[in-house]
Amino acid sequence: MKIIQSSTINPVQKKAIHDLWNQEYPAKLKHGELNDLDDYLSGLADVEYHLLTSPSEEVVGWALRFTRNNQPWFAVVIDSNLHGQGHGRRLLDEMKKHTAELNGWVIDHNKDLKENGEYYRSPLGFYLKNEFIILPETRLELEKMSAVAIRWVNKK
């Protein structure tokens, strides 16, 4: 598996990101149309994509680093068939090379259903193993999502 870093994505990559988002995130967070993903991405500043690609160059995971409120934020999505193989850590490590801090929202429960009817498994433990800390006083409580803020800070 190869990681491609870019500030832009082509239409094929965007479609793959859209499909992964809808496949792996809770159904409540689904981007119905590709335009919905465009709307989300166009609202982000200083975007940097990290695409995990298979030997056939299919996008099977991606990470996104961007600026929100003058802070570096991120998102990661990987095909659940590839979980536990070190690909998420590789994507995080790539983003960590280019910033002193990363912030994110993480769903911290296992109550939401994915589009395929399976329960969405919270990745909170994964982030804790990768040197992130929980910011328990910072929560996002929306109709579509309940999440806690996490942060990684480069200690070097």
Protein Blocks (a to p, Z undefined) as FASTA:
>chain_A
ZZdddfbdcfklmmmmmmmmmmmmcfklpcfblmlmmmmmmmpghiacdddddfkopafb
dcddddeehiacddddddfklgonlmmmmmmmmmmmmccbdcddddfbfkbccfkopacd
dfklmmmmnopacdfklccddfkbccdddddddfZZ
